[in-house]
Amino acid sequence: MAVSQRSISILGATGSVGASTLDLIRRERPNWRVVALTANGNVSELAKLAREFSAEVAVCADHACLPELRAALSGTRVEAAAGEAALIEAASRPADITVAAIVGCAGLAPTMAAIERGGAVALANKEALVSAGEVMTAAVARHGATLLPIDSEHNAIFQCLQGHTGAGNDLADVRKITLTASGGPFRDWPMERLPAATPAQAVKHPNWDMGAKISVDSATMMNKGLELIEAHHLFPVPFERLAIVVHPQSVVHSMVEYRDGSTLAQLGPSDMRVPIASALAWPRRMDTPCAPLDLAALGSLTFQPLDEQRFPATRLAREAAMAGGAMPAVLNAANEVAVAAFLAGQIGFTRIAAHVETVLSSYEPPAPACLSDVYEVDREARTRARSLMEFAR
């Protein structure tokens, strides 16, 4: 049966999510038309990808890169553009699905533009729901957009809910949603060793190959706290029905328990191409090159309760989420400053969560009503986080 060609834009094409997405597109090239590819400043890679996939437009976030991008795309039909306005325009172009994978608050405005277009948005940008969850979800409802999560945990929940009539609209039958966490590289360390943990040790994730910042978030378990906030916006159940369990093998990615006692779990390899493929093909399926699980070879799967004394970041995230308003944005900004300081050797590992807690207790801005409010909260929280850090030294 012939498959009709679908169109796609990828915001953040040169990052890990973008690379995994394009790997899947490459394997089914005739089925896809690439509308827009964007990158921050990696001009050579962006131009290479735009040529390979015959993109309609290639956009660099850094406006100073425009002459280099134009030169790299000379002789092609690919339009070259740069700057924030160009990013937003690219995200606004009609496409069957837009992959929102720009890291940080830089991805907020382009993601909002894709949502306001009213299509399907495959979401990988954490800040969209952590820092601007209420603003973003209101826009989704207003414009009739569809959010397809591609974080492995949230995509797992999404898949489990597809087995339930009315999933995404009626969560009354859901008793509990459980996010799984590997526990990171320090899950078995004696607590007295944690203050001396180094950046090199923190970024060595036992199961996933990720960037430095998210690897540190995994080591502190802040990533799981941020995912808890995201889950609340994607699947709006009360916080007492959202749980975290440590699962060292990273095979079960999340679980949904229903009121009849049934629990549905999504299992898969630790490969981002699996959740990305789920979003790209939704509501159908597509092939991936990932090897299927061999449960007999795995032998056993283990689960442990979350220790919030060891991982206070999850407690901070839950408290910020329950406070609501601007507090998740403050949490996110303070954490980014603290993680950067840890990676630079300026503070110890256990000071990350401690510093975030200090910022949260000292800054309680009003709830943001729009993206400009979110940007202002983020800016002020970062300024305070840096100032408090300097004061503490």
N, C-alpha and C positions, 0 to 999 in steps of 0.2 A: 504494500500500500504506500503510495507516494506521501511524503511528508511535506507540507507547505513550508516555505522558507519563513523564518522568523527574524525580526530585527532586534538588535541589542546594542546598548551603550554601556561602557565600562568606565566608571569614575574611579581612578586609581589603578590604571592598567598595568603599571610597572611594579606594583607591590606583590606580595605573596598571594593574596586573594585574586588579584587581577591575573597573575601568571597562571594560577590553577584554573581560572575561568577560561582563559584563552587556550589552555591545553585541551580542555573539553571541546571548545568550539572548533579547534584545529582538527579534531578527530571526526567531526561531523560537518566539515566546512561547507558542503553544498546546502545544508539546512539553515545557514545563518547569514544574515547581512549585518555587517558592523556599521553602526551609525557614528558613534563618537568614542574616542579613546582619550583619556586625560592622564596627566602625570604632574608631579610637582616641579621637578627640574631636570629629570633624566631625559634629556633631549634625544640622545642617540638611540636609546632603547625605545622611546616613544615613536620616533620616526621609523625605526625598523619594524615595529609592530603595525603601525599605520599602513606602511607599504605592504606588508605580508597579508593583512586582512582587508586591504582596500577600503579603509575607513573613510567615511564622508568628511570627518573633521578630526584633527588632532589638536589638543589644547594643553599648553603648559601653564601651571598656576603662576609661575614667575614670569612677569611680563618682560623682563630683561632677556629671556630666552627666545623671544619671538624671532629675531633675525636668524639665529642659529637653526631654529626649527624650520623656518621657511627655506633656508638653504638646503637642509637635509631632505626636504620633501619636494624640491624643485624637480620638474619633469613628471610629476604625478598629478592626479586629480584630487589629491587629499588637500582640503582646506587647512591652513595653519592659523592658529589663534593663540592668544595668551592673556593672562590676567583673570581676576575674579569675575568680571562681567562675562567674559568668554566662557568660563567654566559653567556659570549659571545658564547661559544660552545653550551650551551643549547639552546640559542635563535636561533642558526644556524641550529638546527636539523629540518628535514622536518616535517611539520605539516600543516594541512589544514588552521588553523587560529592560530595566536599568539596574546595573550592579553598582551599589553605592559603597565603595571600599576606600574612600579617601580617609586617611587617619586623622583623628583629632577634630578640633572645632572648625578646621578649614573645610571639613566635609559637610557642615551643617547647612549652609546656604544652597549648595548644589543638590543635596539630598532633598531639601524642602522644594526646590524647583522641580525635581522629578516627581515628588508626591503631588504637587499642585497641577502637574500635567494629567494626573488621574490614572496612570497606568500601574503596572506591576513593578515594584521596587524590591530587589533582592538586597537585603540590608546587612552590611558588615560593619558599618560605622557605629561604634559603641556610643559615641557622644550624642547621636541623634536621639536615643531613648534615655540615656543616663542623665545628660545635662538638659535636654529639651523634650523630655518624654511627653508631658502634657500638651506642649505646643505642637509637637509633631503628630501625636495621635489625633488631636483635634483637626489638624489639616488633612489627615488620612480620611477621617469621617466626612469632612466638608467636601472633599474633591473626589470621593469614591475610589481612592487608590487601594491597592492591595500590597501589604507588606509581607514579604517572604523571607524569613530569617535564615541566614547562612552561617551564623555561629553554630558549631556542631551541637551544642546543648539545646539551643532554642529551635533549631531545625528538627532535632529529635523529638521535642515536645510537639512541634507542629505536625510531624508525621504521626505520632501517637494519637493526636486529636482527630486526624483524618479518619480514623476508624470509628469515630463516634458521630452519630447523626446530629447535625447542627453544630459541629465543631467550629470554633471561631466566633459563633454567635451566642450559643447557650452553654455556659460552663457550669450549670447547676448540678450536673451529674458528676462533676469532678470533685473528689474528696481531697486530693493532694497532688501537687506537681513537685517532683524531686529532681533537682539538678545534681549531676555527678561531678566530682572533682578528683583529679589524680592525687592531690595533696602536695604536688610539686616536689622539688629535690630535697626539701628539709622535713618531710613528713615523719621520718623516723629518727631525726636528730634529737639528742637530749636538749631540753630547752636552754640549759646553761651554755650551750655552744652557739645558739642562734645570734647573740650580739656580735660574734666574731665572724659571721658568714661574709664571704667576699662577693663582689659582683660576678667574678668568674664562676663561682660556685652557684650563684643564684640563677644565672642564665642557662645552666645545663638542665633543661627540662628532661625528665625521664622518658617521656613518650612523644612529645610534639617538637617539631622544628619551628621555632618562632623567633620574632625579633626580641631585642634586649628588654624593651619596656614591658611588653606583655609577659615575657618570661619572668621578670621580677614580680609582676602582679600575680603570676601563678605561684611563685614562691611564698609571697605574703598571703595568698588567697584573696587578695583584693579583687582579682579578676572574677572570682565566684560571687563576691558581693555586688560587683557591677552587673554581672549577669542576672542576679536576683532582681535588681531594679529593672533591667530590660524585660525580664520575664513578666513582671507585674504589669508592664505597659502592653506587652504583646498578648498576654493571656490573663486578663484582669480578674484574678481571684484575690481574696483577702490574703495579707501577708502570712497569717497563721497557716495558710494552706500551701505555702511555698517552703520547701525544705532543701537542704544540701546534705549529701552523703559522700564520704570519701571512698573512691573506687580506684585503687592504684593501677589497674590494668587499662583503663580508658577504653574499654570495649562497649560497655553500656553507657550511652551518652546522656540519657535522661529517661525519666519514667513518669507515667501518669496513672494515678490510682483513682478508680471510680467508686461510687457509693455502693455498688453491689459486691465490692471486694476484689474486683478484677484490677490487675495492674498491667499496663502495656508498656513495654520498654523497646527502645530502638537501639540495636547493636550494629557496630560497623568498625572498620579499621580506622586507625588514627591518621586519616588522610582527608584534607579539606575538600578534595574533589567530590567526595560522597555527598556532603550537605549542599555543596554548590550545584551538583547535578540534580539533586532533588528540587531545588528552586528553579533551575533553568527549564526543567522539563515539566514542572507542575502544571496541570494535575496528573500528568503522565509520568513515565520513567525514561531514562536514557542510559546507554552503556557508559561505563567508566573503565579505566585500565586497572582499577584496584582489585587486588586478589581478595576473594571471599574469605570470610572468617573460617578457620578450622577449629571448631570448639573442642574437638577431641585433643588436638595438639595443645590448645590453651590449658586444658585440664581442669582449671577451677577459676572462678571469679570471686573476688572478695570485696567486702564492704565494711566500712568503719564509720562510727559517728564522728561528726565534726567537733574538733576541740577548739573552742573559741578563746581559750586561754593561750594556746599556741598561736592561733590565727585571729587576733582581735580585729583585723580588717573587715572580716565578714560581719561582725557585730556592728562596727561603725557604719557599714553600708546599709544594713537593715535599719538602724536607727535613723540614718539620713533619709532613707526611702519612706519610712513611716512618718517622719516629720513633713516630708513632701515639699512642695513649693520649689525654692531655689536650692535647698540643701543638698540634693544629689549633685547639682552642678558644682557646688562648693567642694564637696567630697572629691569629685573627679579632678578638679583643678589642683587642689592641695596635694592629692596623690601624685599627679604628674610632676609637680615641683619636687616633692620628696623623693620620688624614684630617680629623677634626674640627678639630685644631689647624692643619692646613694651610689649611682653608677659612676659619678665623678669622684667618689672617695671622700665626700665631704661629711657624710653622716653614716652611722652604723645601720645594719639591717633592721634591727628592732625599733630604730628611731623613725622608720617610715610611718608605721601606723600611729606611733605616739605623736608625731608632728601633725598628721592629718587630724587627729582628735583635737589637738590644740587649736587648729584653724577652725574646725567645726564649732568649737565652743566659743569662739571669739567673733564670729561673723554670721549673722542671720538676716540676709536681705529679703525683701518681699518676693513673692512668687513672680516669675517672669510671665509676661503676657504675649511676648513675641520674640523672634530671634534676636533682635537688637538688645532686648533685656537679658537674654541668655549670655550674649557676648560680654555685656557689661559685668554681669555676675562673675563670669569666668575670669575676666581681666582683673577685677578687684580681688578675687580670691587668690589668684596667682601673686599679685602684688603683696597681699598680706602674708601669704605663705613664705615668700622670700624674706620679707621684713622680719617675721617672727623667727625664722631660721637664723638670720644674722644676729638677732637679739639673744638667741639661746646659746650662741657660741661663746 
